[in-house]
């Protein structure tokens, strides 16, 4: 392979199609999921939905109790914490904005 061909091949790495080919399926899926969540968080309505799920999952309260419901509550809470972690990894400022918007709705 000539030096010119090597340089052309190297330059192609930065092109979108070459990037797609070089990323694993898992990495492409993760990037798509992050883009999807960013889109949801970009609207006030989307943030409201996410906030409702975080509240429903009980991440802002203890799941302790004296009965077997603790396991159910901890399962929900685990999902909510995973969602919160994804929100924070995509854009921490959107979490703060969601909290502010939720507070305003309750006032």
C-alpha positions as protocol buffer text, in pm:
chain_id: "A"
residue {
  index: 1
  type: UNK
  ca { x: 0 y: 0 z: 0 }
}
residue {
  index: 2
  type: UNK
  ca { x: 142 y: 334 z: -101 }
}
residue {
  index: 3
  type: UNK
  ca { x: 179 y: 621 z: 142 }
}
residue {
  index: 4
  type: UNK
  ca { x: -98 y: 810 z: -40 }
}
residue {
  index: 5
  type: UNK
  ca { x: -336 y: 513 z: 0 }
}
residue {
  index: 6
  type: UNK
  ca { x: -247 y: 486 z: 369 }
}
residue {
  index: 7
  type: UNK
  ca { x: -320 y: 854 z: 423 }
}
residue {
  index: 8
  type: UNK
  ca { x: -653 y: 823 z: 241 }
}
residue {
  index: 9
  type: UNK
  ca { x: -747 y: 524 z: 457 }
}
residue {
  index: 10
  type: UNK
  ca { x: -651 y: 715 z: 771 }
}
residue {
  index: 11
  type: UNK
  ca { x: -857 y: 1017 z: 667 }
}
residue {
  index: 12
  type: UNK
  ca { x: -1160 y: 796 z: 606 }
}
residue {
  index: 13
  type: UNK
  ca { x: -1160 y: 694 z: 972 }
}
residue {
  index: 14
  type: UNK
  ca { x: -1304 y: 1035 z: 1063 }
}
residue {
  index: 15
  type: UNK
  ca { x: -1589 y: 1007 z: 814 }
}
residue {
  index: 16
  type: UNK
  ca { x: -1931 y: 910 z: 959 }
}
residue {
  index: 17
  type: UNK
  ca { x: -1961 y: 586 z: 762 }
}
residue {
  index: 18
  type: UNK
  ca { x: -1614 y: 475 z: 868 }
}
residue {
  index: 19
  type: UNK
  ca { x: -1697 y: 557 z: 1229 }
}
residue {
  index: 20
  type: UNK
  ca { x: -2015 y: 350 z: 1209 }
}
residue {
  index: 21
  type: UNK
  ca { x: -1819 y: 53 z: 1081 }
}
residue {
  index: 22
  type: UNK
  ca { x: -1558 y: 82 z: 1355 }
}
residue {
  index: 23
  type: UNK
  ca { x: -1799 y: 107 z: 1648 }
}
residue {
  index: 24
  type: UNK
  ca { x: -1931 y: -208 z: 1806 }
}
residue {
  index: 25
  type: UNK
  ca { x: -2304 y: -274 z: 1807 }
}
residue {
  index: 26
  type: UNK
  ca { x: -2314 y: -218 z: 2182 }
}
residue {
  index: 27
  type: UNK
  ca { x: -2139 y: 118 z: 2153 }
}
residue {
  index: 28
  type: UNK
  ca { x: -2373 y: 230 z: 1874 }
}
residue {
  index: 29
  type: UNK
  ca { x: -2673 y: 123 z: 2085 }
}
residue {
  index: 30
  type: UNK
  ca { x: -2541 y: 314 z: 2387 }
}
residue {
  index: 31
  type: UNK
  ca { x: -2484 y: 628 z: 2178 }
}
residue {
  index: 32
  type: UNK
  ca { x: -2834 y: 601 z: 2029 }
}
residue {
  index: 33
  type: UNK
  ca { x: -2988 y: 562 z: 2376 }
}
residue {
  index: 34
  type: UNK
  ca { x: -2799 y: 869 z: 2500 }
}
residue {
  index: 35
  type: UNK
  ca { x: -2919 y: 1068 z: 2200 }
}
residue {
  index: 36
  type: UNK
  ca { x: -3277 y: 951 z: 2263 }
}
residue {
  index: 37
  type: UNK
  ca { x: -3261 y: 1060 z: 2627 }
}
residue {
  index: 38
  type: UNK
  ca { x: -3109 y: 1397 z: 2532 }
}
residue {
  index: 39
  type: UNK
  ca { x: -3403 y: 1448 z: 2297 }
}
residue {
  index: 40
  type: UNK
  ca { x: -3655 y: 1364 z: 2572 }
}
residue {
  index: 41
  type: UNK
  ca { x: -3477 y: 1595 z: 2817 }
}
residue {
  index: 42
  type: UNK
  ca { x: -3477 y: 1880 z: 2566 }
}
residue {
  index: 43
  type: UNK
  ca { x: -3849 y: 1945 z: 2619 }
}
residue {
  index: 44
  type: UNK
  ca { x: -4032 y: 2053 z: 2932 }
}
residue {
  index: 45
  type: UNK
  ca { x: -4288 y: 1777 z: 2876 }
}
residue {
  index: 46
  type: UNK
  ca { x: -4018 y: 1514 z: 2842 }
}
residue {
  index: 47
  type: UNK
  ca { x: -3852 y: 1628 z: 3165 }
}
residue {
  index: 48
  type: UNK
  ca { x: -4189 y: 1616 z: 3342 }
}
residue {
  index: 49
  type: UNK
  ca { x: -4239 y: 1254 z: 3236 }
}
residue {
  index: 50
  type: UNK
  ca { x: -3891 y: 1155 z: 3355 }
}
residue {
  index: 51
  type: UNK
  ca { x: -3947 y: 1335 z: 3687 }
}
residue {
  index: 52
  type: UNK
  ca { x: -4278 y: 1152 z: 3741 }
}
residue {
  index: 53
  type: UNK
  ca { x: -4105 y: 818 z: 3689 }
}
residue {
  index: 54
  type: UNK
  ca { x: -3825 y: 913 z: 3928 }
}
residue {
  index: 55
  type: UNK
  ca { x: -4083 y: 1000 z: 4193 }
}
residue {
  index: 56
  type: UNK
  ca { x: -4291 y: 687 z: 4123 }
}
residue {
  index: 57
  type: UNK
  ca { x: -3979 y: 474 z: 4162 }
}
residue {
  index: 58
  type: UNK
  ca { x: -3928 y: 618 z: 4509 }
}
residue {
  index: 59
  type: UNK
  ca { x: -3574 y: 743 z: 4469 }
}
residue {
  index: 60
  type: UNK
  ca { x: -3646 y: 1039 z: 4696 }
}
residue {
  index: 61
  type: UNK
  ca { x: -3768 y: 827 z: 4987 }
}
residue {
  index: 62
  type: UNK
  ca { x: -3662 y: 531 z: 5193 }
}
residue {
  index: 63
  type: UNK
  ca { x: -3792 y: 188 z: 5098 }
}
residue {
  index: 64
  type: UNK
  ca { x: -3744 y: 49 z: 5448 }
}
residue {
  index: 65
  type: UNK
  ca { x: -4035 y: -130 z: 5608 }
}
residue {
  index: 66
  type: UNK
  ca { x: -4128 y: -432 z: 5814 }
}
residue {
  index: 67
  type: UNK
  ca { x: -4292 y: -640 z: 5546 }
}
residue {
  index: 68
  type: UNK
  ca { x: -4202 y: -811 z: 5220 }
}
residue {
  index: 69
  type: UNK
  ca { x: -4295 y: -496 z: 5026 }
}
residue {
  index: 70
  type: UNK
  ca { x: -3940 y: -376 z: 5089 }
}
residue {
  index: 71
  type: UNK
  ca { x: -3818 y: -602 z: 4807 }
}
residue {
  index: 72
  type: UNK
  ca { x: -4074 y: -463 z: 4565 }
}
residue {
  index: 73
  type: UNK
  ca { x: -3994 y: -105 z: 4667 }
}
residue {
  index: 74
  type: UNK
  ca { x: -3619 y: -164 z: 4633 }
}
residue {
  index: 75
  type: UNK
  ca { x: -3673 y: -308 z: 4284 }
}
residue {
  index: 76
  type: UNK
  ca { x: -3860 y: 5 z: 4177 }
}
residue {
  index: 77
  type: UNK
  ca { x: -3602 y: 224 z: 4344 }
}
residue {
  index: 78
  type: UNK
  ca { x: -3320 y: 44 z: 4165 }
}
residue {
  index: 79
  type: UNK
  ca { x: -3480 y: 118 z: 3827 }
}
residue {
  index: 80
  type: UNK
  ca { x: -3529 y: 482 z: 3927 }
}
residue {
  index: 81
  type: UNK
  ca { x: -3167 y: 516 z: 4033 }
}
residue {
  index: 82
  type: UNK
  ca { x: -3057 y: 368 z: 3700 }
}
residue {
  index: 83
  type: UNK
  ca { x: -3272 y: 625 z: 3517 }
}
residue {
  index: 84
  type: UNK
  ca { x: -3128 y: 903 z: 3734 }
}
residue {
  index: 85
  type: UNK
  ca { x: -2775 y: 785 z: 3656 }
}
residue {
  index: 86
  type: UNK
  ca { x: -2852 y: 793 z: 3284 }
}
residue {
  index: 87
  type: UNK
  ca { x: -2994 y: 1145 z: 3309 }
}
residue {
  index: 88
  type: UNK
  ca { x: -2688 y: 1262 z: 3499 }
}
residue {
  index: 89
  type: UNK
  ca { x: -2450 y: 1104 z: 3250 }
}
residue {
  index: 90
  type: UNK
  ca { x: -2627 y: 1271 z: 2957 }
}
residue {
  index: 91
  type: UNK
  ca { x: -2668 y: 1621 z: 3105 }
}
residue {
  index: 92
  type: UNK
  ca { x: -2648 y: 1701 z: 3477 }
}
residue {
  index: 93
  type: UNK
  ca { x: -2800 y: 2045 z: 3423 }
}
residue {
  index: 94
  type: UNK
  ca { x: -3124 y: 1886 z: 3300 }
}
residue {
  index: 95
  type: UNK
  ca { x: -3168 y: 1715 z: 3638 }
}
residue {
  index: 96
  type: UNK
  ca { x: -3146 y: 2050 z: 3815 }
}
residue {
  index: 97
  type: UNK
  ca { x: -3387 y: 2200 z: 3564 }
}
residue {
  index: 98
  type: UNK
  ca { x: -3632 y: 1910 z: 3617 }
}
residue {
  index: 99
  type: UNK
  ca { x: -3619 y: 1959 z: 3993 }
}
residue {
  index: 100
  type: UNK
  ca { x: -3684 y: 2332 z: 3956 }
}
residue {
  index: 101
  type: UNK
  ca { x: -3974 y: 2275 z: 3716 }
}
residue {
  index: 102
  type: UNK
  ca { x: -4127 y: 2008 z: 3943 }
}
residue {
  index: 103
  type: UNK
  ca { x: -4106 y: 2241 z: 4241 }
}
residue {
  index: 104
  type: UNK
  ca { x: -4275 y: 2519 z: 4045 }
}
residue {
  index: 105
  type: UNK
  ca { x: -4563 y: 2285 z: 3952 }
}
residue {
  index: 106
  type: UNK
  ca { x: -4622 y: 2195 z: 4317 }
}
residue {
  index: 107
  type: UNK
  ca { x: -4636 y: 2557 z: 4432 }
}
